């Protein structure tokens, strides 16, 4: 019997691979999306989403892209894979993504092509949007100046291009490389770690999407998962996945606190303290949570 069959699951509930079916519309993710869509719909020019590692920036970028229908938007998503990207590469890729069929190698001609394409999109009654994921990789002043130049492509009273940066906190340092660009950030939102309550809802959501007919973690296991993950979605997935697999190997029907402790040890998380953001966000009283965790550890 396989791992999924053991629990009666239709799919892997805690894979970290991007999957729109598992999108969890937490309050803060919903608020972030509302603000970013507002920035785009009102042609604000530049918006920024900042979040720590594993907080769901890429998931949100893909969700936003899915929420930009072709009849209203000409949109694209570019992922910055390394810091060696050049300004020419950026402009060429954006031109291609927005529909310039044969981008010129000459810079001036390329910008004219892009401007003409943006005018076409405007005349069609649509909005041009470029989403930049892993924007903290844009680590040069030249790149920041390039984006400022792209935002200058406009007609009287209206910008022709909207750009949204998704990145780690270091993206703030990138923006600071070009003060005029930093001043053009019209909307900025910071993603934080989940609370213990949101973590519970998140785990239940992913199990339900995967086809689970019941909860696969004991009630006292969830606060421990929250503690060791710090409320970071990617770590929650990793811990939960390992816990369920460990329970499966032990022929158990659910993961308990002993398994969570064991998995946290294997992953090197036993000495990892709660992040400050995770601590202050919980809707429960902090001292109550810490007392509860102490009791759970004694039981485990």
One Martini backbone bead per residue (centre of mass of N, CA, C, O) as a GRO file, in nm:
protein
  300
    1UNK     BB    1   0.095   0.036   0.024
    2UNK     BB    2   0.071   0.357  -0.017
    3UNK     BB    3   0.079   0.662   0.113
    4UNK     BB    4  -0.193   0.758  -0.011
    5UNK     BB    5  -0.362   0.501   0.050
    6UNK     BB    6  -0.335   0.502   0.358
    7UNK     BB    7  -0.506   0.798   0.365
    8UNK     BB    8  -0.695   0.852   0.114
    9UNK     BB    9  -0.543   0.994  -0.125
   10UNK     BB   10  -0.511   1.172  -0.441
   11UNK     BB   11  -0.274   1.364  -0.334
   12UNK     BB   12  -0.019   1.558  -0.255
   13UNK     BB   13  -0.048   1.789   0.016
   14UNK     BB   14   0.293   1.883   0.065
   15UNK     BB   15   0.395   2.012  -0.179
   16UNK     BB   16   0.630   2.264  -0.314
   17UNK     BB   17   0.499   2.265  -0.570
   18UNK     BB   18   0.341   2.441  -0.788
   19UNK     BB   19  -0.026   2.472  -0.711
   20UNK     BB   20  -0.331   2.608  -0.764
   21UNK     BB   21  -0.512   2.406  -0.597
   22UNK     BB   22  -0.353   2.500  -0.310
   23UNK     BB   23  -0.452   2.767  -0.272
   24UNK     BB   24  -0.430   2.997   0.009
   25UNK     BB   25  -0.666   3.242   0.125
   26UNK     BB   26  -0.548   3.436   0.313
   27UNK     BB   27  -0.575   3.736   0.443
   28UNK     BB   28  -0.295   3.846   0.345
   29UNK     BB   29  -0.311   3.739   0.054
   30UNK     BB   30  -0.569   3.888  -0.016
   31UNK     BB   31  -0.461   4.174   0.043
   32UNK     BB   32  -0.229   4.169  -0.155
   33UNK     BB   33  -0.394   4.122  -0.414
   34UNK     BB   34  -0.571   4.372  -0.395
   35UNK     BB   35  -0.335   4.580  -0.410
   36UNK     BB   36  -0.206   4.487  -0.678
   37UNK     BB   37  -0.463   4.518  -0.851
   38UNK     BB   38  -0.497   4.818  -0.798
   39UNK     BB   39  -0.231   4.911  -0.924
   40UNK     BB   40  -0.303   4.808  -1.208
   41UNK     BB   41  -0.594   4.928  -1.259
   42UNK     BB   42  -0.463   5.236  -1.186
   43UNK     BB   43  -0.179   5.286  -1.302
   44UNK     BB   44   0.085   5.311  -1.093
   45UNK     BB   45   0.333   5.112  -1.210
   46UNK     BB   46   0.465   5.044  -0.903
   47UNK     BB   47   0.497   4.731  -0.730
   48UNK     BB   48   0.545   4.563  -0.398
   49UNK     BB   49   0.651   4.238  -0.280
   50UNK     BB   50   0.732   4.131   0.052
   51UNK     BB   51   0.930   3.836   0.160
   52UNK     BB   52   1.018   3.566   0.291
   53UNK     BB   53   1.115   3.261   0.301
   54UNK     BB   54   0.829   3.073   0.213
   55UNK     BB   55   0.561   3.285   0.210
   56UNK     BB   56   0.434   3.302  -0.109
   57UNK     BB   57   0.523   3.474  -0.361
   58UNK     BB   58   0.503   3.286  -0.608
   59UNK     BB   59   0.213   3.202  -0.565
   60UNK     BB   60   0.104   3.494  -0.593
   61UNK     BB   61   0.208   3.552  -0.875
   62UNK     BB   62   0.045   3.325  -1.013
   63UNK     BB   63  -0.230   3.419  -0.917
   64UNK     BB   64  -0.225   3.693  -1.053
   65UNK     BB   65  -0.193   3.592  -1.341
   66UNK     BB   66  -0.469   3.436  -1.334
   67UNK     BB   67  -0.620   3.734  -1.273
   68UNK     BB   68  -0.530   3.812  -1.588
   69UNK     BB   69  -0.714   3.859  -1.837
   70UNK     BB   70  -0.677   3.887  -2.181
   71UNK     BB   71  -0.912   4.101  -2.236
   72UNK     BB   72  -0.749   4.313  -2.022
   73UNK     BB   73  -0.456   4.175  -2.046
   74UNK     BB   74  -0.096   4.208  -2.084
   75UNK     BB   75   0.087   3.938  -1.955
   76UNK     BB   76   0.374   3.860  -1.732
   77UNK     BB   77   0.634   3.620  -1.613
   78UNK     BB   78   0.942   3.684  -1.445
   79UNK     BB   79   1.237   3.501  -1.360
   80UNK     BB   80   1.508   3.559  -1.145
   81UNK     BB   81   1.785   3.336  -1.137
   82UNK     BB   82   2.007   3.571  -1.149
   83UNK     BB   83   2.258   3.841  -1.116
   84UNK     BB   84   2.352   3.847  -1.446
   85UNK     BB   85   2.158   4.042  -1.546
   86UNK     BB   86   2.064   4.250  -1.812
   87UNK     BB   87   1.914   4.515  -1.952
   88UNK     BB   88   1.877   4.389  -2.236
   89UNK     BB   89   1.738   4.132  -2.144
   90UNK     BB   90   1.495   4.259  -2.012
   91UNK     BB   91   1.377   4.410  -2.257
   92UNK     BB   92   1.356   4.168  -2.446
   93UNK     BB   93   1.169   3.991  -2.270
   94UNK     BB   94   0.938   4.190  -2.244
   95UNK     BB   95   0.881   4.221  -2.542
   96UNK     BB   96   0.813   3.926  -2.598
   97UNK     BB   97   0.586   3.892  -2.380
   98UNK     BB   98   0.415   4.145  -2.520
   99UNK     BB   99   0.454   4.085  -2.861
  100UNK     BB  100   0.733   4.112  -2.981
  101UNK     BB  101   0.851   3.931  -3.242
  102UNK     BB  102   1.132   4.112  -3.337
  103UNK     BB  103   1.374   4.198  -3.160
  104UNK     BB  104   1.602   4.426  -3.151
  105UNK     BB  105   1.945   4.481  -3.103
  106UNK     BB  106   1.884   4.765  -3.096
  107UNK     BB  107   1.796   4.967  -2.848
  108UNK     BB  108   1.627   5.192  -2.978
  109UNK     BB  109   1.450   5.005  -3.152
  110UNK     BB  110   1.337   4.838  -2.916
  111UNK     BB  111   1.191   5.069  -2.769
  112UNK     BB  112   1.007   5.136  -3.007
  113UNK     BB  113   0.869   4.863  -3.021
  114UNK     BB  114   0.755   4.864  -2.735
  115UNK     BB  115   0.593   5.124  -2.755
  116UNK     BB  116   0.411   5.032  -2.987
  117UNK     BB  117   0.291   4.789  -2.835
  118UNK     BB  118   0.168   4.953  -2.601
  119UNK     BB  119  -0.023   5.115  -2.780
  120UNK     BB  120  -0.185   4.874  -2.882
  121UNK     BB  121  -0.288   4.783  -2.606
  122UNK     BB  122  -0.433   5.049  -2.545
  123UNK     BB  123  -0.622   5.047  -2.800
  124UNK     BB  124  -0.756   4.768  -2.691
  125UNK     BB  125  -0.816   4.820  -2.374
  126UNK     BB  126  -0.550   4.743  -2.229
  127UNK     BB  127  -0.310   4.604  -1.991
  128UNK     BB  128   0.026   4.626  -1.900
  129UNK     BB  129   0.196   4.341  -1.738
  130UNK     BB  130   0.480   4.291  -1.511
  131UNK     BB  131   0.617   4.012  -1.346
  132UNK     BB  132   0.871   3.997  -1.080
  133UNK     BB  133   1.056   3.737  -0.979
  134UNK     BB  134   1.315   3.757  -0.776
  135UNK     BB  135   1.404   4.075  -0.744
  136UNK     BB  136   1.674   4.052  -0.566
  137UNK     BB  137   1.858   4.001  -0.835
  138UNK     BB  138   1.853   4.319  -0.885
  139UNK     BB  139   2.192   4.431  -0.821
  140UNK     BB  140   2.171   4.702  -1.003
  141UNK     BB  141   2.154   5.022  -1.111
  142UNK     BB  142   2.099   4.966  -1.411
  143UNK     BB  143   1.838   4.806  -1.366
  144UNK     BB  144   1.680   5.024  -1.218
  145UNK     BB  145   1.698   5.231  -1.449
  146UNK     BB  146   1.547   5.058  -1.654
  147UNK     BB  147   1.276   5.053  -1.506
  148UNK     BB  148   1.239   5.355  -1.503
  149UNK     BB  149   1.229   5.381  -1.811
  150UNK     BB  150   0.978   5.198  -1.855
  151UNK     BB  151   0.788   5.388  -1.680
  152UNK     BB  152   0.818   5.626  -1.908
  153UNK     BB  153   0.613   5.473  -2.073
  154UNK     BB  154   0.388   5.714  -2.204
  155UNK     BB  155   0.097   5.902  -2.182
  156UNK     BB  156  -0.110   6.137  -2.135
  157UNK     BB  157  -0.221   6.039  -1.813
  158UNK     BB  158  -0.059   5.751  -1.885
  159UNK     BB  159   0.050   5.442  -1.831
  160UNK     BB  160   0.177   5.154  -2.022
  161UNK     BB  161   0.329   5.027  -1.761
  162UNK     BB  162   0.325   4.753  -1.531
  163UNK     BB  163   0.503   4.677  -1.221
  164UNK     BB  164   0.588   4.373  -1.029
  165UNK     BB  165   0.746   4.301  -0.732
  166UNK     BB  166   0.900   3.990  -0.614
  167UNK     BB  167   1.058   3.968  -0.283
  168UNK     BB  168   1.291   3.991  -0.081
  169UNK     BB  169   1.403   4.223   0.141
  170UNK     BB  170   1.647   4.297  -0.060
  171UNK     BB  171   1.477   4.471  -0.260
  172UNK     BB  172   1.520   4.736  -0.109
  173UNK     BB  173   1.819   4.767  -0.191
  174UNK     BB  174   1.772   4.781  -0.491
  175UNK     BB  175   1.596   5.037  -0.493
  176UNK     BB  176   1.818   5.219  -0.350
  177UNK     BB  177   2.003   5.248  -0.610
  178UNK     BB  178   1.730   5.416  -0.712
  179UNK     BB  179   1.561   5.669  -0.591
  180UNK     BB  180   1.349   5.739  -0.812
  181UNK     BB  181   1.228   5.452  -0.806
  182UNK     BB  182   1.154   5.429  -0.506
  183UNK     BB  183   0.947   5.676  -0.533
  184UNK     BB  184   0.749   5.496  -0.738
  185UNK     BB  185   0.625   5.339  -0.520
  186UNK     BB  186   0.278   5.286  -0.477
  187UNK     BB  187   0.291   4.975  -0.376
  188UNK     BB  188   0.323   4.801  -0.052
  189UNK     BB  189   0.384   4.457   0.064
  190UNK     BB  190   0.399   4.244   0.359
  191UNK     BB  191   0.489   3.927   0.419
  192UNK     BB  192   0.404   3.696   0.665
  193UNK     BB  193   0.375   3.489   0.893
  194UNK     BB  194   0.191   3.264   1.034
  195UNK     BB  195  -0.035   3.168   1.241
  196UNK     BB  196  -0.164   2.920   1.428
  197UNK     BB  197  -0.445   2.937   1.302
  198UNK     BB  198  -0.359   2.946   1.003
  199UNK     BB  199  -0.204   2.683   1.005
  200UNK     BB  200  -0.447   2.504   1.056
  201UNK     BB  201  -0.608   2.589   0.802
  202UNK     BB  202  -0.390   2.512   0.598
  203UNK     BB  203  -0.375   2.209   0.654
  204UNK     BB  204  -0.674   2.147   0.602
  205UNK     BB  205  -0.684   2.247   0.312
  206UNK     BB  206  -0.475   2.052   0.185
  207UNK     BB  207  -0.618   1.792   0.264
  208UNK     BB  208  -0.884   1.844   0.115
  209UNK     BB  209  -0.764   1.874  -0.172
  210UNK     BB  210  -0.634   1.571  -0.147
  211UNK     BB  211  -0.895   1.397  -0.010
  212UNK     BB  212  -0.944   1.415   0.279
  213UNK     BB  213  -1.169   1.286   0.546
  214UNK     BB  214  -0.948   1.369   0.760
  215UNK     BB  215  -0.750   1.422   1.016
  216UNK     BB  216  -0.375   1.362   1.031
  217UNK     BB  217  -0.362   1.526   1.305
  218UNK     BB  218  -0.315   1.600   1.603
  219UNK     BB  219  -0.402   1.863   1.796
  220UNK     BB  220  -0.104   1.882   1.940
  221UNK     BB  221   0.070   1.901   1.667
  222UNK     BB  222   0.024   2.184   1.544
  223UNK     BB  223   0.184   2.375   1.738
  224UNK     BB  224   0.454   2.239   1.665
  225UNK     BB  225   0.459   2.302   1.368
  226UNK     BB  226   0.454   2.603   1.413
  227UNK     BB  227   0.712   2.628   1.575
  228UNK     BB  228   0.917   2.491   1.366
  229UNK     BB  229   0.818   2.687   1.117
  230UNK     BB  230   0.716   2.986   1.194
  231UNK     BB  231   0.477   3.001   0.968
  232UNK     BB  232   0.607   2.873   0.712
  233UNK     BB  233   0.483   2.720   0.444
  234UNK     BB  234   0.726   2.550   0.344
  235UNK     BB  235   0.783   2.421   0.626
  236UNK     BB  236   0.510   2.300   0.673
  237UNK     BB  237   0.521   2.105   0.436
  238UNK     BB  238   0.776   1.950   0.517
  239UNK     BB  239   0.682   1.852   0.793
  240UNK     BB  240   0.415   1.714   0.711
  241UNK     BB  241   0.529   1.516   0.508
  242UNK     BB  242   0.721   1.369   0.707
  243UNK     BB  243   0.507   1.288   0.914
  244UNK     BB  244   0.329   1.111   0.732
  245UNK     BB  245   0.552   0.916   0.648
  246UNK     BB  246   0.626   0.819   0.931
  247UNK     BB  247   0.345   0.713   1.002
  248UNK     BB  248   0.334   0.510   0.772
  249UNK     BB  249   0.581   0.338   0.863
  250UNK     BB  250   0.418   0.289   1.152
  251UNK     BB  251   0.113   0.237   1.094
  252UNK     BB  252  -0.034   0.512   1.113
  253UNK     BB  253  -0.321   0.747   1.099
  254UNK     BB  254  -0.141   0.963   1.259
  255UNK     BB  255   0.017   1.251   1.368
  256UNK     BB  256   0.222   1.320   1.637
  257UNK     BB  257   0.435   1.464   1.859
  258UNK     BB  258   0.663   1.257   1.830
  259UNK     BB  259   0.693   1.292   1.525
  260UNK     BB  260   0.749   1.594   1.516
  261UNK     BB  261   1.006   1.586   1.682
  262UNK     BB  262   1.160   1.391   1.500
  263UNK     BB  263   1.149   1.559   1.239
  264UNK     BB  264   1.277   1.816   1.350
  265UNK     BB  265   1.546   1.678   1.406
  266UNK     BB  266   1.610   1.583   1.115
  267UNK     BB  267   1.582   1.899   1.008
  268UNK     BB  268   1.713   2.098   1.227
  269UNK     BB  269   1.466   2.246   1.432
  270UNK     BB  270   1.501   2.236   1.749
  271UNK     BB  271   1.677   2.526   1.762
  272UNK     BB  272   1.446   2.683   1.626
  273UNK     BB  273   1.318   2.975   1.661
  274UNK     BB  274   1.089   3.189   1.675
  275UNK     BB  275   0.989   3.429   1.506
  276UNK     BB  276   0.885   3.738   1.561
  277UNK     BB  277   0.646   3.736   1.366
  278UNK     BB  278   0.520   3.472   1.472
  279UNK     BB  279   0.474   3.564   1.765
  280UNK     BB  280   0.292   3.838   1.722
  281UNK     BB  281   0.044   3.716   1.540
  282UNK     BB  282  -0.104   3.570   1.734
  283UNK     BB  283  -0.430   3.548   1.878
  284UNK     BB  284  -0.294   3.440   2.106
  285UNK     BB  285  -0.147   3.417   2.392
  286UNK     BB  286   0.182   3.382   2.437
  287UNK     BB  287   0.195   3.240   2.716
  288UNK     BB  288  -0.004   3.013   2.647
  289UNK     BB  289   0.159   2.883   2.421
  290UNK     BB  290   0.418   2.822   2.580
  291UNK     BB  291   0.283   2.644   2.794
  292UNK     BB  292   0.170   2.436   2.598
  293UNK     BB  293   0.443   2.348   2.471
  294UNK     BB  294   0.566   2.244   2.733
  295UNK     BB  295   0.356   2.022   2.780
  296UNK     BB  296   0.403   1.872   2.512
  297UNK     BB  297   0.703   1.805   2.559
  298UNK     BB  298   0.653   1.632   2.810
  299UNK     BB  299   0.476   1.422   2.665
  300UNK     BB  300   0.690   1.364   2.423
   0.00000   0.00000   0.00000
